[in-house]
Each structure stands twice: as C-alpha cells, then as structure tokens.
C-alpha cells in the first residue's frame, strides 16, 4: 500500500479549511489542520508533514513569518510550502507586502479561490519533486 502523504493546512478561515480538506482527502492524503501560525508551527514539529499549505493573511503569525521560520530551520527547510493568497482581492485590507512574499523560499503561490483540480495538481507536483 502506498504511504499517504501528510499535508498540513494552516488557514484561519474554517469554511476554506473544510472545503480544502475535503478536496485533499479525495486523494490518499492525510490532512492536518491548524487555524493560525503559532498552531501551524507547533503541528509541523509534531507531525513532520510532507507538504504545507499556508495562508498568508492570518492572526498569530502571518504566513510570511511562518514560512520564514520553516525555511530558516534546517530540520524543516525541505518541506515544500505552498502559499495560499487572496491578495489580489484583499490588497487594500492588509499591510503585508506582496514583494515580501517573493523573497521567501516558498515553492509556489496559489491564488484563492482555487479550483480543486488546480490545487491537487500543484500539491501533487510538489510531492513528486520531494519524493525524488
């Protein structure tokens, strides 16, 4: 039996988390959920996921800060991070700068709302790279 990839989803929007979890669980993925940056880092340490889906705009540690912490830690730096962003719709609401995101070592950026097929394709692509 193929080992299930473990995906950590860090997002503060319960509706998005629920919908995304369902999409991911349609594949043989195990999905762990955290609702803010601090909880996400804690679960990352406990669960050692194969991939992290990380929302940018959250309380208690925005996605940029969390990504910096992941990539700055040699133990976790090789975990692919896909940044989830509704930036395009929320530019006026946030003080975070888009350019800051691109200086990070995140593997990919996914715009919300994301189509299920697109999400699965991007997740699979990163997991395949990691397996090599």
GROMACS elastic network, one bead per residue, 0.5 to 0.9 nm:
[ bonds ]
;  ai    aj funct       b0    kb
    1     4     6  0.88727   500
    2    28     6  0.85123   500
    3    28     6  0.82424   500
    3    29     6  0.88749   500
    4    27     6  0.88378   500
    4    28     6  0.53836   500
    4    29     6  0.51507   500
    4    30     6  0.62200   500
    5    28     6  0.70447   500
    5    30     6  0.61221   500
    5    31     6  0.85407   500
    5    49     6  0.76923   500
    5    50     6  0.59721   500
    5    51     6  0.79213   500
    5   127     6  0.78936   500
    6    29     6  0.58310   500
    6    31     6  0.59896   500
    6    32     6  0.73639   500
    6    47     6  0.82497   500
    6    48     6  0.80859   500
    6    50     6  0.52033   500
    6    51     6  0.67356   500
    6    52     6  0.87659   500
    7    24     6  0.84855   500
    7    29     6  0.67767   500
    7    30     6  0.60807   500
    7    32     6  0.61179   500
    7    33     6  0.84716   500
    7    49     6  0.54924   500
    7    50     6  0.59120   500
    7    52     6  0.57226   500
    7    53     6  0.72991   500
    8    30     6  0.85191   500
    8    31     6  0.59301   500
    8    33     6  0.58333   500
    8    34     6  0.74523   500
    8    40     6  0.76806   500
    8    43     6  0.78621   500
    8    44     6  0.71507   500
    8    47     6  0.84069   500
    8    48     6  0.87945   500
    8    49     6  0.59781   500
    8    50     6  0.79570   500
    8    51     6  0.63637   500
    8    53     6  0.61344   500
    8    54     6  0.81455   500
    9    17     6  0.73448   500
    9    20     6  0.84626   500
    9    21     6  0.79412   500
    9    31     6  0.69432   500
    9    32     6  0.61119   500
    9    34     6  0.62233   500
    9    35     6  0.82920   500
    9    40     6  0.78768   500
    9    51     6  0.86837   500
    9    52     6  0.59830   500
    9    54     6  0.61838   500
    9    55     6  0.82468   500
   10    17     6  0.81049   500
   10    32     6  0.85483   500
   10    33     6  0.60008   500
   10    35     6  0.56301   500
   10    36     6  0.62705   500
   10    37     6  0.69195   500
   10    39     6  0.82539   500
   10    40     6  0.56846   500
   10    52     6  0.75107   500
   10    53     6  0.60994   500
   10    55     6  0.60658   500
   10    63     6  0.85043   500
   11    14     6  0.76327   500
   11    16     6  0.77483   500
   11    17     6  0.64783   500
   11    33     6  0.78872   500
   11    34     6  0.65184   500
   11    35     6  0.50074   500
   11    36     6  0.61529   500
   11    37     6  0.81097   500
   11    40     6  0.86584   500
   11    53     6  0.81566   500
   11    54     6  0.63879   500
   11    55     6  0.50491   500
   11    56     6  0.81343   500
   11    57     6  0.83067   500
   11    58     6  0.69355   500
   11    63     6  0.88617   500
   11    84     6  0.85173   500
   12    16     6  0.83658   500
   12    17     6  0.77528   500
   12    34     6  0.77547   500
   12    36     6  0.56835   500
   12    37     6  0.88220   500
   12    55     6  0.77163   500
   12    57     6  0.82718   500
   12    58     6  0.58916   500
   12    59     6  0.75297   500
   13    16     6  0.53689   500
   13    17     6  0.61287   500
   13    18     6  0.86867   500
   13    35     6  0.73690   500
   13    58     6  0.87134   500
   14    18     6  0.60673   500
   14    19     6  0.86063   500
   14    35     6  0.77456   500
   15    18     6  0.51898   500
   15    19     6  0.62145   500
   15    20     6  0.84965   500
   16    19     6  0.52057   500
   16    20     6  0.59090   500
   16    21     6  0.83151   500
   16   113     6  0.88432   500
   17    20     6  0.51763   500
   17    21     6  0.58672   500
   17    22     6  0.85484   500
   17    33     6  0.75315   500
   17    34     6  0.89354   500
   17    35     6  0.84627   500
   18    21     6  0.51865   500
   18    22     6  0.63294   500
   18    23     6  0.88067   500
   19    22     6  0.52687   500
   19    23     6  0.64160   500
   19    24     6  0.88158   500
   20    23     6  0.50564   500
   20    24     6  0.61448   500
   20    25     6  0.84683   500
   20   116     6  0.78171   500
   20   119     6  0.86649   500
   21    24     6  0.51489   500
   21    25     6  0.59555   500
   21    26     6  0.86208   500
   21    31     6  0.63923   500
   21    32     6  0.85231   500
   21    33     6  0.82637   500
   22    25     6  0.51103   500
   22    26     6  0.63530   500
   23    26     6  0.53682   500
   23    27     6  0.76966   500
   23   116     6  0.61335   500
   23   117     6  0.86165   500
   23   119     6  0.83832   500
   23   120     6  0.77163   500
   24    27     6  0.57996   500
   24    28     6  0.79427   500
   24    29     6  0.62266   500
   24    30     6  0.80272   500
   24    31     6  0.72059   500
   24   116     6  0.83434   500
   24   119     6  0.83221   500
   24   120     6  0.68437   500
   24   123     6  0.88759   500
   25    28     6  0.62899   500
   25    29     6  0.54656   500
   25    30     6  0.66899   500
   25    31     6  0.69580   500
   26    29     6  0.77018   500
   27    30     6  0.87523   500
   27   120     6  0.83749   500
   32    43     6  0.79767   500
   32    47     6  0.82651   500
   32    49     6  0.83789   500
   33    39     6  0.89789   500
   33    40     6  0.76921   500
   33    43     6  0.82578   500
   34    37     6  0.76447   500
   34    38     6  0.85563   500
   34    39     6  0.55921   500
   34    41     6  0.87026   500
   34    42     6  0.89451   500
   34    43     6  0.72479   500
   35    38     6  0.86388   500
   35    39     6  0.67122   500
   35    40     6  0.70899   500
   35    58     6  0.83070   500
   35    59     6  0.88436   500
   36    39     6  0.55079   500
   36    40     6  0.60255   500
   36    41     6  0.88121   500
   36    55     6  0.88560   500
   36    58     6  0.61849   500
   36    59     6  0.61062   500
   36    60     6  0.57964   500
   36    61     6  0.67437   500
   36    62     6  0.78477   500
   36    63     6  0.88483   500
   37    41     6  0.62390   500
   37    42     6  0.86322   500
   37    54     6  0.86157   500
   37    55     6  0.88637   500
   37    58     6  0.71538   500
   37    59     6  0.72269   500
   37    60     6  0.55353   500
   37    62     6  0.61196   500
   37    63     6  0.67514   500
   37    65     6  0.81199   500
   37    66     6  0.59124   500
   38    41     6  0.53423   500
   38    42     6  0.63440   500
   38    43     6  0.87363   500
   38    60     6  0.60390   500
   38    61     6  0.61239   500
   38    66     6  0.78983   500
   39    42     6  0.50604   500
   39    43     6  0.61259   500
   39    44     6  0.84941   500
   39    60     6  0.86099   500
   40    43     6  0.51839   500
   40    44     6  0.60399   500
   40    45     6  0.87107   500
   40    54     6  0.86503   500
   40    66     6  0.80471   500
   41    45     6  0.63470   500
   41    46     6  0.87464   500
   41    66     6  0.70609   500
   41    69     6  0.82662   500
   41    70     6  0.77357   500
   42    45     6  0.53224   500
   42    46     6  0.64042   500
   42    47     6  0.86574   500
   43    47     6  0.57051   500
   43    48     6  0.78051   500
   43    49     6  0.86667   500
   44    47     6  0.53291   500
   44    48     6  0.52825   500
   44    49     6  0.62742   500
   44    52     6  0.83953   500
   44    70     6  0.87600   500
   44    76     6  0.83527   500
   45    48     6  0.57238   500
   45    49     6  0.85485   500
   45    76     6  0.83075   500
   46    49     6  0.87592   500
   48    51     6  0.88410   500
   48    76     6  0.78649   500
   48    79     6  0.85689   500
   49    52     6  0.68819   500
   49    79     6  0.73488   500
   50    79     6  0.59977   500
   50    80     6  0.73185   500
   50   127     6  0.72094   500
   50   130     6  0.81134   500
   51    79     6  0.55702   500
   51    80     6  0.51043   500
   51    81     6  0.61398   500
   51    82     6  0.78472   500
   51   123     6  0.78393   500
   51   126     6  0.77690   500
   51   127     6  0.70543   500
   51   130     6  0.89452   500
   52    79     6  0.70713   500
   52    80     6  0.62824   500
   52    82     6  0.61972   500
   52    83     6  0.83394   500
   53    80     6  0.86323   500
   53    81     6  0.59882   500
   53    83     6  0.60276   500
   53    84     6  0.66879   500
   53   123     6  0.86803   500
   54    63     6  0.60222   500
   54    64     6  0.89324   500
   54    66     6  0.83193   500
   54    67     6  0.79420   500
   54    81     6  0.68412   500
   54    82     6  0.60472   500
   54    84     6  0.55995   500
   54    85     6  0.85516   500
   55    58     6  0.68649   500
   55    62     6  0.76910   500
   55    63     6  0.55214   500
   55    64     6  0.88203   500
   55    82     6  0.85155   500
   55    83     6  0.57771   500
   55    85     6  0.60375   500
   55    86     6  0.85734   500
   56    62     6  0.55503   500
   56    64     6  0.61842   500
   56    65     6  0.88549   500
   56    66     6  0.88442   500
   56    83     6  0.65116   500
   56    84     6  0.61805   500
   56    85     6  0.57762   500
   56    86     6  0.81906   500
   56    87     6  0.83865   500
   56    96     6  0.87226   500
   56   101     6  0.87313   500
   57    61     6  0.87392   500
   57    62     6  0.54912   500
   57    63     6  0.62995   500
   57    64     6  0.86053   500
   57    84     6  0.88200   500
   57    85     6  0.74350   500
   57    86     6  0.81492   500
   57    87     6  0.83592   500
   57    94     6  0.77354   500
   57    96     6  0.80368   500
   58    61     6  0.65997   500
   58    63     6  0.68729   500
   59    62     6  0.61632   500
   61    64     6  0.79883   500
   61    65     6  0.59605   500
   61    66     6  0.61646   500
   62    65     6  0.55183   500
   62    66     6  0.63306   500
   62    67     6  0.86794   500
   62    96     6  0.87995   500
   63    66     6  0.50140   500
   63    67     6  0.59166   500
   63    68     6  0.84808   500
   63    83     6  0.73868   500
   63    84     6  0.85883   500
   63   101     6  0.88740   500
   64    67     6  0.51032   500
   64    68     6  0.61491   500
   64    69     6  0.86175   500
   64    83     6  0.86544   500
   64    96     6  0.86774   500
   64   100     6  0.76174   500
   64   101     6  0.63046   500
   64   104     6  0.74671   500
   65    68     6  0.51501   500
   65    69     6  0.62976   500
   65    70     6  0.87736   500
   66    69     6  0.50947   500
   66    70     6  0.62594   500
   66    71     6  0.87023   500
   67    70     6  0.50424   500
   67    71     6  0.60584   500
   67    72     6  0.82434   500
   67    81     6  0.73776   500
   67    83     6  0.85395   500
   67   104     6  0.72631   500
   67   105     6  0.77949   500
   67   106     6  0.70299   500
   68    71     6  0.52769   500
   68    72     6  0.57573   500
   68    73     6  0.85525   500
   68   104     6  0.67314   500
   68   105     6  0.79112   500
   68   106     6  0.88999   500
   69    72     6  0.51022   500
   69    73     6  0.63555   500
   69    77     6  0.87977   500
   70    73     6  0.54936   500
   70    74     6  0.82434   500
   70    75     6  0.85203   500
   70    76     6  0.57687   500
   70    77     6  0.57168   500
   70    78     6  0.88226   500
   70    79     6  0.81012   500
   70    81     6  0.86878   500
   71    74     6  0.71623   500
   71    75     6  0.89010   500
   71    76     6  0.66338   500
   71    78     6  0.74881   500
   71    79     6  0.82055   500
   71    81     6  0.88912   500
   71   104     6  0.82638   500
   71   105     6  0.68445   500
   71   106     6  0.81692   500
   72    75     6  0.88844   500
   72    76     6  0.80801   500
   72    77     6  0.64135   500
   73    76     6  0.55681   500
   73    77     6  0.56116   500
   74    77     6  0.51055   500
   74    78     6  0.76820   500
   75    78     6  0.76934   500
   75    79     6  0.89802   500
   76    79     6  0.56722   500
   77    80     6  0.79009   500
   78    81     6  0.88813   500
   78   130     6  0.81015   500
   79   130     6  0.79532   500
   80   106     6  0.70320   500
   80   107     6  0.58486   500
   80   108     6  0.84274   500
   80   126     6  0.65317   500
   80   127     6  0.78056   500
   80   130     6  0.75874   500
   81   105     6  0.82124   500
   81   106     6  0.51254   500
   81   107     6  0.55095   500
   81   108     6  0.69240   500
   81   109     6  0.87813   500
   81   126     6  0.86878   500
   82   106     6  0.61569   500
   82   107     6  0.58139   500
   82   109     6  0.56785   500
   82   110     6  0.69184   500
   82   122     6  0.84794   500
   82   123     6  0.79390   500
   82   126     6  0.86601   500
   83   101     6  0.87336   500
   83   106     6  0.67072   500
   83   107     6  0.79516   500
   83   108     6  0.62029   500
   83   110     6  0.60659   500
   83   111     6  0.84405   500
   84    87     6  0.89348   500
   84   108     6  0.87185   500
   84   109     6  0.60381   500
   84   111     6  0.59699   500
   84   112     6  0.65087   500
   84   114     6  0.88351   500
   85    88     6  0.77121   500
   85   109     6  0.71226   500
   85   110     6  0.61365   500
   85   112     6  0.55839   500
   85   113     6  0.84743   500
   86    89     6  0.56242   500
   86    90     6  0.61441   500
   86    91     6  0.84154   500
   86   110     6  0.85874   500
   86   111     6  0.57258   500
   86   113     6  0.71721   500
   87    91     6  0.53701   500
   87    92     6  0.89120   500
   87    94     6  0.83413   500
   87    98     6  0.77106   500
   87   111     6  0.75469   500
   87   112     6  0.81927   500
   88    91     6  0.59915   500
   88   111     6  0.76873   500
   88   112     6  0.85859   500
   89    92     6  0.82373   500
   89    93     6  0.89321   500
   89   112     6  0.87568   500
   90    93     6  0.52951   500
   90    94     6  0.67004   500
   91    94     6  0.58876   500
   91    95     6  0.81524   500
   91    96     6  0.84993   500
   91    97     6  0.87034   500
   91    98     6  0.87240   500
   92    95     6  0.79847   500
   94    97     6  0.80641   500
   96    99     6  0.88528   500
   96   100     6  0.76999   500
   96   101     6  0.88083   500
   97   100     6  0.54191   500
   97   101     6  0.71945   500
   98   101     6  0.53758   500
   98   102     6  0.70831   500
   99   102     6  0.53654   500
   99   103     6  0.68281   500
  100   103     6  0.54451   500
  100   104     6  0.69914   500
  101   104     6  0.54093   500
  101   105     6  0.83919   500
  101   106     6  0.80080   500
  102   105     6  0.74505   500
  102   106     6  0.78460   500
  103   106     6  0.86509   500
  104   107     6  0.89095   500
  105   108     6  0.87737   500
  106   109     6  0.75092   500
  107   126     6  0.77485   500
  108   122     6  0.81214   500
  108   126     6  0.86624   500
  110   113     6  0.85792   500
  110   114     6  0.70018   500
  110   118     6  0.88935   500
  110   119     6  0.77400   500
  110   122     6  0.84910   500
  111   114     6  0.60647   500
  112   115     6  0.84411   500
  114   117     6  0.84540   500
  114   118     6  0.67115   500
  114   119     6  0.63363   500
  115   118     6  0.52721   500
  115   119     6  0.62520   500
  115   120     6  0.87561   500
  116   119     6  0.51199   500
  116   120     6  0.61879   500
  116   121     6  0.85583   500
  117   120     6  0.52289   500
  117   121     6  0.60861   500
  117   122     6  0.86596   500
  118   121     6  0.51142   500
  118   122     6  0.62181   500
  118   123     6  0.85868   500
  119   122     6  0.53119   500
  119   123     6  0.61458   500
  119   124     6  0.85434   500
  120   123     6  0.50990   500
  120   124     6  0.59629   500
  120   125     6  0.84675   500
  121   124     6  0.51869   500
  121   125     6  0.61197   500
  121   126     6  0.88180   500
  122   125     6  0.50855   500
  122   126     6  0.64390   500
  122   127     6  0.87186   500
  123   126     6  0.53737   500
  123   127     6  0.62420   500
  123   128     6  0.86472   500
  124   127     6  0.50621   500
  124   128     6  0.60206   500
  124   129     6  0.85853   500
  125   128     6  0.52478   500
  125   129     6  0.63565   500
  125   130     6  0.87555   500
  126   129     6  0.51246   500
  126   130     6  0.62215   500
  126   131     6  0.87508   500
  127   130     6  0.50330   500
  127   131     6  0.62313   500
  127   132     6  0.89298   500
  128   131     6  0.51883   500
  128   132     6  0.66455   500
  129   132     6  0.55582   500
